[in-house]
Amino acid sequence: MAGNLVKWFYLYGPEGVPSQDSWVWRVFPEGQRWKELVGQHGENAVEETVKASAPRFHSAFVSEDVRAAPDTSLQLFHDDDGLLSLSNPPLVVFYQILFPPDNKEKALAAVKSQFDVLSLGQFDNESGTFDQNRKILLYYTITGGRVQEVDLISNLCKEKSDRITCRQRGNYDAEGVYGENVHHLHAFCNVKPSYHVVYITNRLDDSLATKIKAITSAVMSTMCLPSEESCNVCGAEFYPLPFLHFTGNMFSASCGYVNKLMSPSTFENAMTDVAGAALVAEMKETYTTKLFPLGTRILGSYQHSIDHWIGAHPDLKPCDIAPTSTDKLDETILDQMKLYSRAPAPRRGSASPGYLVSNSEWRERESKSRLKRTISLREYYYLAGNIFRWKRLYDKLPNANSWVWEWFPDGQLWELAARTSGE
């Protein structure tokens, strides 16, 4: 029944809903249950059922009726106007803390490491030291924390209150609700458009666990200070494949850029729709997917949209600061930061290691894809897919001088074609 409903809804939209007395409800298994679901959700019945029955597909956000009213949320930011108007205002950091039930010890170790970095202050690249006079205004949310974890975060804030001013913005039981602090970040930028914001999280792949201090220090540093002109989002490492993203999904962004983005929960719904359209387009052989297999994480549907959000706008001007040829993890944080330098991105490998099976196999696969125009022109992970998403999400293309037309294969051809023919 689910497959038929998907086809009917895709082909005919709301008109594809069978009538209440249709034979389909009697003939197909669970027909009466599907009839009730269609009555509740209309053409979204299948999607809502998938969310409810498959735990690996869920929203990264609480429902709108649970989230604080916008006026209340915004007032909490205005309460900090005094701090933000100081001659040396604090660095504004949004921190998403996650305690997964099967790995709380590792999550807690990551939190303690990041609080160590926060208490050092902002790394100043001119002096080569941490500026302990630059305080931190920390807006944090906790997901999956028991009473003891919540109390521990509160105690860390108290211990380091001479350096960090903490504001808890939410505490959520559901493990999958790890997008709410991006909502707060977006709301902050709405009321403070001239500021810039830093986003950090302890939700990292195992491959990044040893880098958590370095990534956190990087996005907080003066080297990562964004600007509207040359770099509106900065991170430790930026990669354009398989989608535009920063290592660990940690970044420093100008509020001018953030205010161009749709709200994170709206973006999640939009990306889930885009992912469905992309799968249909692949079936029609509109696109090739030679570089990576399509999947929910790479497509950015449901909870995975949170990793795509900051890099999804066509006006993105990325830069990064981590060195491209060294990875001295045994060095102190101060020594590591002295190796960092800012430059426009992308400037390193095209795909982050977490998405690769092996570097040698990847290099061969990408080299073939770039050189063979029949693949590169239609490859979803190159400009064909990016233009599809930019138009669907924001109805906009990058400017003529954007980095994307230079970096991706056949960029100049795509730039001309997209401007003359649209999506």
GUDO-119506 format. One record per atom (N, C-alpha, C): x, y, z; residue in one letter. Coordinates in steps of 0.001 Angstrom, whole numbers, plus 500000, padded with zeros to 6 digits. Example, Ala and Ser with C-alpha at 12.3 -4.5 7.8 and 13.67 -1.06 7.14 Angstrom:
2
513190494310507800A512300495500507800A513200496700507800A512850497750507080S513670498940507140S512900500030507870S
***
This chain:
423
500816498795500000M500000500000500000M500854501260500000M501939501237500799A502795502415500896A503347502808499530A503793501818498763G504363502112497445G503345502728496509G502130502214496522N501087502783495672N500756504216496078N500685504477497384L500391505827497840L501471506810497401L502747506379497519V503846507246497084V503689507585495605V503402506590494786K503238506836493346K502055507765493072K500928507506493713W499746508335493484W499994509780493916W500629509943495085F500866511297495581F501890512024494709F502913511277494263Y503938511914493429Y503360512329492078Y502547511474491507L502005511752490183L500866512771490214L500023512708491258Y498796513501491239Y498619514438492433Y499606514455493366G499500515354494500G498276515050495345G497630516093495889P496441515867496735P495333515099496021P495279515222494691E494253514507493931E494510513001493892E495714512595494333G496062511182494325G495544510409495529G494851511088496436V494299510409497612V493045509635497211V493028508315497388P491825507542497047P490628508014497881P489459507912497332S488252508322498040S488004507417499234S487169507877500159Q486905507133501389Q486277505758501117Q485512505633500037D484864504350499747D485615503549498682D486890503917498420S487672503216497400S487911501759497783S488010500911496784W488278499485496979W489655499227497570W490604500177497410V491989499915497827V492085499675499327V491226500337500113W491304500172501566W490880498770501994W490030498124501193R489564496777501524R490536495702501067R491206495947499915V492000494893499277V493414494794499840V494079495937500041F495474495894500463F495593495653501969F496674494934502387P496892494695503822P496960496010504599P496420496022505803E496401497206506669E495710498391505996E494787498088505076G494137499149504324G493393500140505200G492700499641506229Q491938500531507099Q492865501472507869Q494025500914508311R495004501748509031R495557502826508112R495872502471506864W496377503459505920W495296504502505606W494072504094505574K492972505030505334K492935506084506446K493109505631507704E493124506558508831E494319507511508749E495482506964508382L496697507792508284L496563508837507186L496004508447506051V495800509406504961V494806510479505397V493791510075506169G492840511052506682G493493512059507610G494520511614508369Q495220512501509304Q496264513362508608Q497049512747507690H498234513424507140H498145513728505655H497093513278504981G496982513549503553G498124512941502774G498693513715501839E499760513185500992E501074512989501737E501156513396503017N502355513170503831N502240511902504681N501226511093504442A500968509931505295A502136508960505319A502721508674504154V503826507702504107V505034508235504852V505370509504504613E506535510100505279E506364510094506790E505178510464507281E504945510485508723E505009509083509312E504549508096508574T504589506719509055T506021506210509121T506828506559508115V508243506169508125V508945506757509341V508693508037509623K509319508672510786K508948507955512077K507664507583512179A507177506974513412A507648505538513587A507852504813512475S508149503382512566S509616503046512374S510415503985511914A511842503716511674A512687504681512499A513200504254513659P513931505144514560P515121505846513916P515702505272512879R516864505929512284R516464507124511430R515187507291511146F514693508487510478F513894509304511484F514377510473511818H513666511304512789H514061512765512574H513348513635513222S513677515051513145S514753515383514176S515606516354513854A516615516818514803A516061517901515718A514751518168515612F514160519291516329F512933518858517118F512606519634518145V511366519420518864V510220519979518032V508999519600518362S507847520121517641S507644521591517971S506951522301517093E506749523739517263E506005524055518555E505101523173518989D504343523463520206D505182523286521465D506318522564521372V507216522394522512V508217523536522578V508676524014521415R509670525085521370R509101526365521974R509956527139522670A509515528390523279A509000529334522209A508023530134522586A507482531113521648A508586532040521184A508578532464519902P509645533311519367P509920534549520203P508868535214520694D509070536431521477D509837536149522760D509530535014523400T510228534631524623T511687534338524337T511943533585523255S513312533223522883S514146534468522588S513572535406521849L514316536607521472L514586537496522670L513657537541523621Q513857538369524803Q515055537896525612Q515271536587525637L516422536053526369L517736536576525797L517796536797524480F519005537370523897F519121538850524252F518001539559524267H518035540976524640H518480541156526084H518254540146526915D518692540237528305D520212540344528415D520923539946527374D522386540016527380D522913541241526638D522055542200526356D522480543408525637D523609544133526358D523554544136527712G524603544804528476G525964544189528224G526038542849528242L527307542166527974L527789542432526561L526852542370525607L527228542483524201L527600543909523797L527257544887524626S527588546278524303S528871546755524967S529574545865525690L530849546234526305L531878546604525238L532873547369525629S533915547751524667S534679546539524161S534814545513525011N535411544238524593N534361543151524819N533374543050523898P532258542129524125P532717540678524092P531972539796524741P532349538379524732P532137537753523358P532870536671523142L532683535872521941L531414535042522125L530493535112521174V529215534422521292V529351533013520716V529146532018521574V529320530621521191V528034529852521489V527562529092520514F526424528198520690F526962526769520738F526604526059521782Y527209524750522069Y526106523704522211Y526093522746521295Q525155521623521360Q525847520441522026Q525341520040523188I525924518938523956I525009517724523843I525572516615523421L524804515380523230L525388514271524085L524513513558524810F524913512388525591F524179511168525056F524741510478524064P524082509272523548P524079508187524620P523012507421524724P522892506449525821P523963505369525818P524526505052524654D525514503981524577D526949504493524616D527143505810524796N528518506326524751N528656507595525591N528088507583526782K528088508790527612K529486509155528096K530324508159528371E531665508450528876E532493509213527843E532443508771526595K533199509450525542K532644510865525314K531315510979525374A530700512293525201A531113513245526321A531178512722527523L531559513540528667L533020513969528576L533888513063528122A535303513412527939A535454514533526909A534649514466525842A534690515513524827A534239516850525396A533193516830526215V532693518062526831V533766518694527709V534417517892528528K535457518432529416K536607519032528601K536958518370527494S538012518911526630S537603520254526047S536354520354525623Q535898521603525017Q535762522716526045Q535375522396527261F535342523415528313F536750523898528643F537730523008528566D539122523435528756D539501524484527722D539094524243526476V539386525194525405V538633526500525625V537351526408525972L536543527611526205L537151528480527303L537687527852528338S538240528614529455S539557529296529102S540207528837528024L541453529485527597L541199530836526937L539977531051526464G539676532285525744G539896532108524250G539950533222523548Q540075533197522086Q541541533260521681Q541939532355520776F543317532396520286F543486533588519355F544498534400519648D544793535587518838D546002535293517953D545801535290516647N546894534894515761N548017535922515693N547723537181515986E548779538203515946E549781538015517078E549293537769518288S550195537589519436S550645536148519597S549910535209518972G550250533794519108G549906533241520478G548955533868521159T548558533428522493T547036533433522601T546531532808523666F545107532857523950F544803534140524725F543833534881524243D543445536143524863D542454535859525984D542946535832527223Q542079535492528345Q541225536670528797Q541441537825528181N540570538968528463N539297538917527618N539292538064526575R538104537922525747R537226536840526364R536159537250527001K535264536315527674K534392535578526650K533739534549527114I532864533723526276I531437533826526797I530502534126525924L529073534047526233L528567532763525598L528245531784526435L527971530426525962L526489530091526100L525831529924524968Y524446529438524941Y524494527943524644Y524035527129525574Y524155525683525359Y522817524974525530Y522694523870524832T521565522956525006T522119521562525265T521367520769525986I521767519404526345I520740518426525801I521214517377525176T520342516323524657T520753514990525263T519787514273525833G520061512935526369G520776512919527698G520844514035528393G521553514089529669G520672513707530845G521199512866531708R520508512589532958R520788513718533950R520216513625535139V520391514693536133V521869514933536409V522661513845536511Q524070514008536845Q524847514715535740Q524506514440534458E525202515136533369E524811516613533314E523524516884533533V523069518279533539V523747519050534663V523826518432535840D524489519079536974D525969519280536710D526596518312536043L528024518441535753L528297519643534851L527455519841533824I527628521005532944I527453522286533734I526456522307534605S526223523484535443S527445523769536326S528041522716536876N529221522894537732N530432523366536930N530590522849535707L531694523321534865L531542524817534595L530308525242534359C530056526666534137C530423527489535368C530066526980536548K530372527709537785K531878527776538020K532579526663537778E534030526621537987E534761527616537092E534210527835535911K534897528680534936K534137529989534695K533353530406535707S532497531580535536S533278532876535374S534566532888535761D535369534102535541D535705534285534065D535602533218533269R535906533283531828R534664533067530954R533714532294531463I532566531880530648I531264532270531336I530408532965530615T529046533241531077T528120532259530378T527498531371531156C526688530295530580C525205530627530605C524532530233529547R523087530349529456R522537529032528893R521857528249529734Q521255527010529229Q519988527361528467Q519892526889527223R518741527214526386R517803526036526172R518119524876526720G517213523743526570G517845522463527084G516988521545527520N517427520229527987N516408519220527477N516840518335526568Y515914517450525858Y516250515986526133Y515214515218526438D515414513806526748D515719512985525501D515024513283524411A515160512479523196A516564512617522606A517202511477522385E518586511477521888E518727512198520553E517709512105519703G517830512644518355G517621514136518232G517227514801519318V516972516245519247V518289516982519445V519083517078518377Y520359517778518495Y520475518952517521Y519325519489517104G519364520644516212G518865521930516827G518355521856518071E517701523033518646E518641524225518823E519910523973519115N520786525132519352N521115525874518056N521008525202516920V521160525916515657V519958526843515462V518790526423515943H517624527306515932H517890528559516756H518486528369517941H518804529519518790H519827530432518110H520816529826517479L521816530610516746L521150531450515657L520249530831514918H519541531524513841H518708532677514412H518038532432515552A517221533466516183A518093534619516681A519257534297517247F520180535333517723F520579536258516577F520929535679515455C521361536487514318C520226537356513782C518994536894513920N517855537706513500N517782539015514265N518148538979515566V518061540193516387V519403540903516542V520493540233516166K521833540831516265K522562540677514924K522052541288513859P522588541021512515P524027541474512281P524561542336513129S525932542816512919S526974541938513600S526549540932514355Y527480540079515096Y527937538893514243Y528870538159514812H529171536847514254H529044535822515371H528824534578515005V528542533526515982V529426532317515711V529693531579516785V530469530340516697V529553529192517104V529631528096516366Y528855526902516706Y529818525749516946Y529673525100518111I530477523922518424I529564522814518947I530045521602518899T529284520455519388T530241519346519788T529788518478520683N530577517284521017N530094516079520227N529179516302519275R528632515211518443R529562514993517249R530588514169517458L531595513948516424L531741512475516102L532138512192514856D532503510825514503D533728510412515304D533891509104515493D535056508603516238D536364509064515613D536375509215514282S537609509613513590S538051511020513974S537144511824514537L537471513214514879L537677513416516377L537515512372517172A537563512518518628A538895513110519093A539993512721518465T541301513225518881T541544514666518433T540695515168517550K540868516527517028K539928517537517672K539165517117518661I538084517973519134I538589519289519725I539717519257520442K540262520500520990K540738521427519886K541402520844518891A541944521655517801A540821522291516976A539771521522516684I538669522065515888I537952523163516667I537721522928517960T537050523926518790T537873525197518877T539177525066519107S540054526243519173S540063526996517847S540050526246516757A540124526868515429A538939527779515163A537730527283515395V536555528083515045V536363529258515989V536978529199517183M536884530313518131M537971531363517920M538976531063517122S540146531933517014S539859533191516195S540734534198516352T540587535420515552T540856535145514082T541605534089513779M541834533712512380M540531533354511679M539555532842512456C538294532384511877C537211533463511931C537590534680512230L536610535765512262L536058535977510857L534755535798510649P534198535901509295P533995537354508855P533850537534507569S533544538842507006S532606538639505831S531801539628505540E530856539507504431E531582539522503085E532739540186503024E533413540395501746E534123539145501227E534919538507502097S535783537440501591S535483536061502143S534960535985503376C534727534678504013C533603534827505011C532408534375504661N531293534534505595N531080533334506510N531767532222506236V531763531072507150V533168530476507174V533666530221508381C535026529681508547C534984528457509435C535861527510509155G535984526319509990G537418525837509985G537663524750510705A539006524170510700A539345523652509311A538424522891508722E538612522324507386E537299522389506621E537358522810505383F536170522836504535F536344521833503401F535274521093503114Y535280520129502008Y534023520329501153Y534170520331499838P533008520493498959P532285519190498621P532859518039498972L532241516751498668L532123515909499935L531077515102500048P529980514897499096P528936516008499113P529052516928500095F528242518144500126F529111519216500790F528714520461500705L529545521547501222L529463521560502748L530597521265503426H530543521138504873H531897521411505515H531854521671506821F533062521881507620F533254520698508564F534505520348508811T534818519220509679T534138519373511036T533446518322511453G532777518332512746G531526519179512797G531143519771511674N530023520712511629N530189521810512677N531426522259512858M531722523394513753M532229524542512901M531774525758513219F532071526881512332F531915528210513057F532447529235512414S532231530624512808S531591531312511609S530469532005511814A529721532567510685A529264533984510981A529207534795509943S528652536137510091S527134536031510154S526527536869510986C525064536849511066C524434537337509766C525167538152509013G524656538563507715G524399537374506810G525310536403506833Y525115535188506045Y524035534300506667Y524089534108507990V523121533243508666V521695533713508393V521498535029508319N520153535563508100N519625535296506689N520495534852505795K520040534447504459K519480533027504456K519778532263505495L519384530857505560L517961530717506080L517238529736505580M515931529433506143M516117528832507529M515089528892508351S515203528342509703S515578526863509609S516360526359510572P516831524975510482P515737523922510359P514610524081511071S513554523067510968S512842523147509622S512680524366509093T512122524511507743T513068523894506725T514356524088506939F515371523525506052F515319521998506077F515103521412507260E515021519953507361E513901519414506482E512743520032506555N511617519592505729N511916519771504246N512543520913503915A512863521185502513A513889520192501976A514906519861502792M515939518925502348M515380517514502195M514432517142503042T513810515826502894T513052515751501572T512390516846501210D511704516894499915D512711516855498765D513803517612498904V514840517643497865V515458516253497700V515689515557498822A516271514209498761A515361513263497986A514055513353498231G513118512519497493G513140512817496011G513187514109495669A513243514497494260A514548514036493614A515645514061494379A516940513620493853A516926512122493557A516306511342494431L516217509894494207L515396509582492961L514303510312492777V513493510124491566V514306510500490330V515061511615490420A515873512056489288A516960511045488957A517518510395489993E518527509363489734E517891508185489009E516675507802489423M515983506695488764M515711507017487294M515465508291487002K515238508719485623K516546508908484854K517691508693485576E519035508846485011E519307510293484601E518654511225485302T518982512641485110T520378512920485625T520731512278486752Y522041512445487363Y522776511114487416Y524100511207487515T524915510038487854T525339510171489312T525659509053489946T526164509061491320T527369508128491392T528379508457490599K529580507614490528K530477507796491747K530446508976492375L531392509268493447L530983508647494777L529698508714495093F529180508180496356F527805507568496109F527455506541496857P526062506050496777P525141507032497496P523928507173496998L522979508057497654L522516507428498970L522370508252499988G521887507803501292G521373508997502070G520681508750503181T520062509860503913T521088510850504453T522240510365504881R523246511279505431R523806512192504352R524152511624503215I524724512415502128I523671513315501496I522444512831501398L521370513641500820L520890514724501774L521135514535503077G520740515557504040G519284515520504429G518645514361504350S517230514270504729S517095514011506219S515921514330506739Y515588514135508145Y516673514764509046Y517143514029510066Q518065514610511048Q519409514999510449Q519758514428509302H521062514720508698H521119516115508075H519982516768507968S519976518119507395S520823519082508215S520979518803509517I521700519716510392I523147519896509943I523738518857509321D525124518939508857D525241519683507530D524126519870506836H524118520539505535H523756522015505647H523123522404506735W522462523708506843W523389524883506559W524536524940507223I525379526140507138I526001526300505753I526204525231505014G526867525338503718G525941525310502525G524628525356502754A523684525085501667A523311526296500826A523650527501501258H523225528690500518H524202529012499391H523714529449498240P524619529756497113P525552530936497363P525294531748498399D526177532875498712D527319532491499648D527493531207499923L528561530747500812L529933531165500280L530734531788501161K532138532110500859K532978531466501956K533420530232501764P534098529504502840P535591529812502921P536108529703504133C537559529676504329C537837528705505459C539079528240505544D539456527366506655D540864527684507093D541270527134508239I542551527567508818I543486526431509190I543037525188509186A543914524076509558A544972523865508487A546182523466508876P547217523196507876P546822522039506974P547270522083505745T546882521049504779T547855519878504739T549039520035505328S550056518998505142S550611518436506442S550030518791507580T550545518266508840T549405518025509801T549604517118510728D548549516771511680D549218516318512977D549877517246513668K550664516902514846K549773516886516087K549099515772516275L548148515684517363L548829515578518725L550131515302518764D550815515193520035D551259516559520552D551103517597519746E551482518939520160E550431519513521105E550816520535521883T549843521227522710T548911522030521814T547766522444522389I546823523243521612I547482524531521136I548276525155522002L548954526395521617L549897526159520443L550670525076520477D551591524766519378D550835524449518091D549722523732518237Q548921523429517047Q548383524694516408Q547864525600517218M547271526818516681M548297527683515962M549537527618516369K550587528399515708K550877527877514298K550432526642514012L550610526083512672L549489526484511731L548411527054512272Y547231527344511487Y547377528662510730Y546753528730509579S546731529974508798S545453529995507967S544936531180507754R543651531324507069R543849531449505564R542958530807504818A542986530903503358A541604530586502810A541287531118501626P540007530756501006P539943529250500769P538755528700500912A538551527267500689A537655527083499456A537733525873498874P538469524675499284P539936524726498846P540770524121499678R542212524103499368R542872522778499773R542070521785500139R542623520482500540R541885519393499771R541970518161500190G541276517092499492G539807517418499308G539216516964498237S537855517372497912S536803516776498827S537058515590499402A536094514945500295A536755514649501631A536002514829502711S536566514583504032S536768513088504247S537808512720505013P538161511308505184P537024510438505691P536113510996506487G535018510209507043G534080509624506003G534130510148504783Y533247509667503723Y533966508749502738Y535248508472502967L536033507717502003L536335506312502502L536289505355501578V536676503979501900V538188503882501974V538869504397500961S540330504451500954S540753505613500073S541815506291500458N542251507472499727N542673507144498303N543393506034498126S543884505699496788S542725505374495855S541743504607496348E540584504271495532E539792505528495192E539672506426496188W538924507661495964W539591508537494908W540907508704495017R541622509571494062R541442509078492636R541499507760492455E541319507193491124E539888507419490622E538910507216491512R537512507379491121R537209508834490767R537708509762491584E537397511163491309E538135511654490072E539360511206489893S540118511612488712S539391511213487435S538862509994487410K538125509530486236K536842510352486039K536176510663487144S534915511404487057S535142512825486563S536224513444486998R536507514822486585R536888514901485104R537607513897484652L538127513940483285L537107513504482248L536126512727482653K535152512204481708K533898513074481742K533724513895480729R532648514892480752R531265514255480825R531083513084480257T529767512432480315T529380512112481758T530399511985482628I530123511780484054I530069513114484783I531088513946484610S531212515168485407S530041516122485203S529519516197483986L528417517119483727L527146516708484459L526953515403484674R525706514918485257R525876514370486670R527091514477487223E527334513919488549E526616514743489629E525808514080490441Y524998514770491443Y525861515520492446Y527066515025492729Y527909515641493753Y528726516806493216Y528693517002491926Y529319518182491326Y528246519255491118Y528352520052490107L527445521184489959L526021520800489605L525804519681488931A524441519289488578A523564519196489823A524053518521490851G523283518387492075G523228519652492897G524348520382492955N524367521623493732N523414522659493150N523411522807491838I522486523764491204I521042523348491458I520780522062491373F519445521533491667F519002521935493074F519909521783494056R519558522115495441R519446523625495649R520385524399495115W520319525855495287W519007526419494765W518596525933493596K517363526442493001K516143525982493796K516129524728494223R514985524219494967R514871524881496349R516005525093497004L515986525615498363L515845527135498404L516619527824497569Y516692529285497667Y516355530018496372Y516040529263495327D515719529867494039D516775530892493635D518037530506493773K519147531426493558K520386530638493147K521260531291492396L522545530696492020L523685531528492588L524866530941492737P526017531735493175P526323532858492178P526962533908492689N527361535009491818N528368534538490771N528508535334489733A529402534955488629A530854534787489087A531249535495490160N532629535394490653N532779534399491800N531777533562492015S531843532586493098S532922531535492827S533458531010493917W534486529975493838W533978528706493169W532661528453493204V532133527166492727V532371526965491232V532324528056490455W532487527925489002W533924527599488626W534862527909489514E536271527590489270E536630526200489779E536053525814490912W536493524567491539W535856523341490899W534562523361490660F533889522173490133F534178521998488637F534184520739488166P534423520489486735P533367521189485870P533813521689484718D532910522315483740D532151523497484340D532796524204485266G532129525289485967G531647526404485064G532499526830484132Q532108527942483270Q530940527547482361Q530958526305481908L529856525816481075L528554525783481871L528618525294483106W527439525235483956W526944526636484312W527883527539484569E527482528906484947E526680529558483833E527135529379482617L526429529938481462L525086529237481263L525081527910481357A523857527161481136A522809527446482212A523252527551483454A522310527774484532A521671529154484444A522428530126483992R521885531478483921R520996531675482698R521196530885481684T520363531022480491T519159530086480487T519328528922481184S518251527932481136S517620527616482476S518192528160483590G517627527880484896G517932526477485350G517075525952486234E517318524632486828E517379523533485788E
***
